[in-house]
């Protein structure tokens, strides 16, 4: 969920990739799609348009649910497997889904060594590292808190883009959103009571995972924005690289599982196949159909669903400051993504009666 999130659209706990970044490439392709899909409304096309509208709203809801439940899947997965094993299974199952679609569509993976080198860095910051940090964080913090920390990715993205992207200048509104967002983080953590009852190590890991999304988004925007490959091809390669990275690291820090409990195993499968593979395909379709600005609104539903799932299904405790702080975080994130409205052209001045304007 960089969501894209000035941060990854998948700023959420998602497979954020060049395809899902609300950067120059995504915006350009969305604009092209919108321009070429305009039709003159007629009696025969109106029902189709209404059906299509209902279709994207349904897919938007499915995407929100899948990504919102990802934090519950992580929590359940770590009850049977080590965090790195959960992450390895996640990227592996996600890669299999994308590769299967790649084969069906008869597309190819990128061939340029330079592209693969940049995707290696992107895979580390957008998949391997943040996914692992979230898995380790949920050993000590509830899934509800992890979902809320994930929503800070647009805040990190705005803060870093000011330094790294010369064309992305801050406005008073966006700076206010940044301050408001981090005030919301302090509210969630209960800063006035000395962070009592909150595991700081796990919380820092979750916030660090969101920071990784912002770093990865900026790197992708600076290095891969003009690459001439399909989003499916790029993201498949990225997940393959993340799988390879974790396949090397995981045996060094974990021992092979002695068993494969069915519930945690299903959670890892759902996390990868649905929350990482299928979710990307849905998001890519939404970006192409309704544009990145509307598609990235999914970021604001994820912590709500993650909180509801954690409380209802995992019976996690929820104090008043958690939902209040989450709302403040989301309000701040929305402000950082806002853009000033373009100035309306001045209306032509009509000549007064009996007077000719020069």
Secondary structure by P-SEA (a helix, b strand, c coil): cccccccccccccccccccccccaaaaaaaaaaaaaacccccccaaaaaaaaaaaaaaaaaaaaaaaaaaaaaaaaaaacccaaaaaaaaaaaaaaaaaaaaaaacccccccaaaaaaaaaaaaaccaaaaaaaaaaaccccaaaaaaaaaaaaaaaaaaaacccccccccaaaaaaaaaaaaaaaaaaccccccccccaaaaaaaaaaaaaaaaaaaaaaaccccccccaaaaaaaaaaaaaaaaaacccccccccccccaaaaaaaaaaaccccaaaaaaaaaaaaacccccccccccaaaaaaaaaaaacccccccaaaaaaaaaaaaaaaaaaccccccccccccccccccccc
